[in-house]
Amino acid sequence: MTTSPLERAADSFAAELARQRTGRGLSKKQLAVLMGFDPSYVSHVEGRRHRPTEDFARRAEAVLEASGAIWQRFREYDDLRHARAGQPHREAYLPGQWLPPGTGLVVERELATLTYGDDGYRCVIHRELYNAGTEPVTRYLVRVAVDRYPNDPGRSNRHHREHPLTFAELQIQAHRDDGGGDPEPMHWRAKHDRDAFKEIWLLFENGERRFPLYPGDRATIEYAYSVGHDKWGPWFQRAVRLPTRQLAVRLDLPAALDPQVWGVETSLSAEEGPLRTAPQRHDEGDRAIYDWQTDDPPLNARYRMQWRFRARPDTEPDNLPGGARVRPSDRMRGLGIVQRGDDLLRQRARPFVLPAEEQVARDVVDRLTMALARLDELHPFSKGVGVAAPQFGIGRAAAVVRPPDRSAEPVVLLNPRVVDADPDTDEQYEGCLSFFDHRGLVPRPLRLDVEHAQWDGSRVITSFEFGMARLVAHEIDHLEGRLYVDRMAPGVPLVPVEEYRETGRPWRY
């Protein structure tokens, strides 16, 4: 039976509510109590028996601190409800109203401009920020990722290993402008430094003073960096990590190179597909300017602009119109992830001797954590994602799992051991970075109790439920030399990722 857009929007709200609730380890009853509702009400909303109300959505957003995700799903549902009832379209929510208190930092508008010049690419990001939270904002995290040969991940990985991106060549500049005078330069501090990936804190301070963004205030920040032709491939990606009202992208390319531009988008609810609207071109002198924008993009969506220069055929991008695609597994292999068939994935990982090997363990965990950050640049991973040391050719008992809630800290597992599991199981589709071209229907316990080591060698037991239990079980299997295909029922086939994109659904509990 075909459902209406309104019914699908109500389902999306219920699914987002359940995802945020389980990500925080709350039962339906616990969430209802925190929200001030009857204990059965959350169950009715998640079960689609009750439609969400504005009051319910605001309270759920505030209690679960969902960075606007729950509220955005409600707005999508509410707009469709008003339209079907023939009621006048609501006025746009004013800042401070369109998201409930406690949401945190909001991007009211972003304009990202990438300019191709003789010396390489220059990227300028202009963001208008609003602090809808309750605490001052003192720093802002930005990411820079390069991929010289996106159509050949292995070659790109080797290239950046031999020619790493450096902070010195980026020439990072940043400033804040609150409209009250001259822009204030912003200092910055490196958070992570890898060959093809950088994380940078922009600080709301400089050598003369501090200027936090206080609750209820607005400010515009602008930062810029440069990357040479030898390290930047023909692509430019924007990821929506904060609630955003408008996102705009501009490509400034030489007209003489006869550029051809297109784009793809990915979100938590949809796999990769073409941009809903095409980039618009206009020429300014000898420059070809391509503009594209979208309003109210969903959280964790990714918009990837791609191009080729028809006057320079050696710059072929990752995904040519009518051409062959890079397989997902090839991209994972290019990131250094060991693929199925390698004996390393069938060997039991060696535990760490702690605290004697604490530094060794920290080095391994740091590599896994950075791999997660790089993976998040390539794929939304709406259900969460994990990596285990053997997947990078490291035969040690360490894994890192990022929950579905991206604001939560990744879970570090050292020498983990399952000590108890719920006898009740369910079957859901899983993917694996080591054979990312397929998905498989895997039974897993609904709860898992795991004993794991701390840095000082002491051991703790952590209980994981539902989606997190599934993610953790998957990674522990890697450390024991198992793959999820070993858990599948006999005769159940793997599903090609292309088919799964048409039939796959978020995990529901």
WOCOR-V348575 format. One line per field, one symbol per residue. phi: phi as a letter, one per 20 degrees, with the letter a starting at -180 (. if undefined). A space follows every 10 residues. Layout:
# WOCOR-V348575
phi: ???
This chain:
# WOCOR-V348575
phi: .eeegfffff ffffffgfff fffdmdffff fgffendgge fgffffemed efdfffffff fffelelnff ffffffffff fffffmegff fgffgndfcf gnfofcefbc cddddecfep dcdcddcedc eeedcfedbb ecccccbfcf ebgfffffff fecffcffff lfcbbdcdnd rfgefdfcbf dcccgcbcdc eedeabfdad bgeegnecbd dccbbccfgf cdeebbddde dcgcebcccc ddcfffelfc cbbccccfdb ffbfgfcegd dbdcmedddd dbbbdlffgm fccdecbcef ecfedeefbf gmdfeffgff ffffenefdg offgfddffe feedegdgff ffffffffff fffffffdbf lfenbccdgg fdmdecebbc cefgfffffg eeddlfbfda bfffcbdcfc dbfebfeccc ecfbffbcdc ebeegenfcc ddedclffff ffffffggfd nddfffeffg neefdgffff gedfcffcc
